[in-house]
């Protein structure tokens, strides 16, 4: 069964069963491997992508749900780490193992798309579904504040 949607600004059509998780379509059918499999239960946030601008867990989202919609993955932020969030992540040495980072960045990007003056509470709430097993939460929060300030300048 063919499903058509816009992925990172480009129209795509995939042949997959309607209940196939979007994560596996993105990784296995399309070949974009930035989005990670974590728990498979939508609890850890490693698989976070945007659906029409809202963060979702792609491991539990059937591909049929995205038909005719816009999906954005970590690859949509920039090709050269020039997005303010990516620059802030590097400046604050956020990644340790790095496994959760694509999901963390996508949740942070969703937050900053609607709130460029987030408080610590706003950040904590927006990021609460993303688990970092290395425990870099304070650096993540600091990086989001830095990126928000950079985005306000632009």
Buried (B, 14 or more C-beta within 10 A) or exposed (E): EEBEBBBBEEEBEBEBEEEBBBBBBBBEBBEBEBBBBBBBEBEBBBBBBBBEEEBBBBBBBBBBBBEEEBBBBBBBBEEEEEBBBBBBBEBBEBBBEEBBBBBBBBBBBBBBEEEBEBEEEBBEEBBEBBBBEBEBBEBBBBBBBBBBEBBEEE
